[in-house]
Amino acid sequence: MMKKAIVRLTLVSASLLAAHAFGGDYRAPHLPDGTPDLQGVWTNATATPFERSPELGDRRAFTEQEAAAISKAAIAAVEADAAPSDPNKKIEAISSLPPVGNYNLFWTDRGMSVANIDGEWRTSMIIEPSNGRIPALTAAAQQRMTARSARNPNDGPEGRALGERCLLSFGSSSGPPMLPTMYNSYYQIVQSPGYVMILVEMVHDARIIRIQDRHTPGGIRKWMGDSVGHWEGDTLIVETRNFRPEQSFRGSSENAVVTERFTRVANDKIVYRFTVEDPTTFTAPFTGELPFITVDANIYEYACHEGNYALPGILSGAREAEKE
């Protein structure tokens, strides 16, 4: 993780100075089978939030000066948090953190620069609707989420989040849609005739995308869904459906359909676009974009359970509470 944080910091200045416009005269390299080459190790870490701040309204882009200021502040926060502690400084309680403290920012890798796509410094990953925010939930989805929150998540391990159980990445790192989290937002893409594999560093999830194939029957539900892709020019289009009911994105159901588009627009950038459709959950579809930036780094093992006693601690605490 230390190496990743250092690598990421060194990439910030380069990404700010070398933002590539979407399209133009660039032509992606091609593999022997004629398909565009998306292979390599990429990161989607960014300072751009998933949803836009309400006060920005329909404003889709920051100015270059605003984007530089955001990046400067993000870097300064990490440097300040990683500075040596003063052993004589009086420690005051911080109400926003648990009593035991929290992650030192040095160990996180949230991204230091604003996402730049087609020359725009994006204010949010979501670009449709125009306000950059997720559409409202349907009445059925609201009832479903109310019922879910009423259940005790500490009854057993099955009630805990998939990431806590090391079954799937935290957040939506592995997706789809594939979004950055607080660390390990690294992806390795490997292609072979008929397949594209995306190895996600977080919880070492591996997405297998079948090219020019049919979806499996709806009764067969998979982690990360069933992904089938095809090429339209130099863009890989992937449709994923048949999610497991335990996997939910912002409250989505197993009926969700996610359509992704991967377009390599420069040697060091893939523009990743996704659309989420789930009429049983959201009152309208929504679309987002973010860049995947190439990195000269390796994918490391994510030993999710090694030395991790959080889950038994949570459950044993619940058992003690029940005794009382």
Secondary structure, DSSP 8 states (H G I E B T S, - for coil): -HHHHHHHHHHHHHHHH----SSTT----B-TTS-B---EEEE---SS-SS--GGGTT--EE-HHHHHHHHHHHHHHHHHHTS---TTS-----TTS-TT----GGG----SS--EETTEEES-SEEESTTSS---B-HHHHHHHHHHHHS-TTSSGGGS-TTTTTSS-STTSSSSS----SS--EEEEEEETTEEEEEESGGG-EEEEEES-----TT--BTT-EEEEEEETTEEEEEEE-B-TT--STT--TT-EEEEEEEEEETTEEEEEEEEE-TTTBSS-EEEEEEEEE-S-------SSTT--HHHHHHHHHHHHHH-
